[in-house]
């Protein structure tokens, strides 16, 4: 059974990597580049905007609070009460969240209503120094629009774990963007999760062979 901790943890790995320029600094250190080549972005006092405040988004929100961030959230069915229960404030609109957040993180399911939710107009509405993180579903963010926004410096950077085509093609523009921190769909790829998957698979096979399935569909 999947749990929400691994993707929430990965979300924060991407946020911290972007905010502190970890990839650039590590590369410079290994390749004999300049010492302290970037200036990091403080998280304390910054605004974290969460698109979606479900099981994973709520965990991300609580870590944001621990960093002393101002956490706001938006989804079409989010209430003030649910936002407050996660320690966040409900944004009046998606537009308010995008325009006022220093970090925007996507935690929505893919539906007809969320497909393409973040496109050219939404990226232009974000702060020039903001970061966008997507560990949810690739199709929620327009990949071409994001690549253009990063290339033109409309936003400071992005962290992405999901892609329209996986594995990512060798000639994909994401591979050449220095302000993109990308991981190969690692959200649920942890030892504990995989141990649980395999144990459950063995249990299911043994129960089926014994004529006593433990999990039924329908």
C-alpha positions, 0 to 999 in steps of 0.5 A: 500500500502506498503512503504519502511520506515518500512523495512529500519527502521528494517534494522537499528534496526538490525545493531545498535543492532549488533554493540552495543551488545544490546541484550547481554547487555540487557540480562546481565542487566536483569539477573544480569550479568556483567556490560558492558560486550561488546565493541561496534563497531563504525559506523562513518567512517565504510563502509556500503555495500548494495546489492541492491539500490532500494526503500528500499536500498536507504533509508538505504543508506541515514541513513548510510550517516547520521551516517558518513559511507562510503556507497557503493552498488552493483547489476547487473544493478546498474549504477554510476548515480543511486548510486550517486543519493542515495549518494552511490558509485557503487562497481565494483563487488559483491566481492569488496563489500563483501571484503571491507564492515564492514556491508553488508545489503541485499536489492534485490528481489528474482529471479533466479539470486539472489537465493543463492547469498550469500553462503559459498564462499561469507561469507568467502570473508567477513571481520572477523569483519563484520556483515551481515543483511538480511531483504529482502528474505531468499533464497538470503542467504544460511541459513546453510552456514550462521549458519556455518559461525557464529558458526565458527566466520568467521564473527562477527554477523548477523541480520536476519528477513526472513527465509526459513521456517516460523515460525522458527522451534524450533530446528533450529540452528539459535535459539542457535547462540549468534551472531545472532540477529533474528526477526520474519519477522517484516519488514512491521509489523507496525501500520501504514502499518496495518491500511493501509492494513485493510482500503484498504481491507474494501474499496475493499470489499465495492466497490466489493459489490457495483459492482464498484471495485476500483482495478482490476487485469489484 
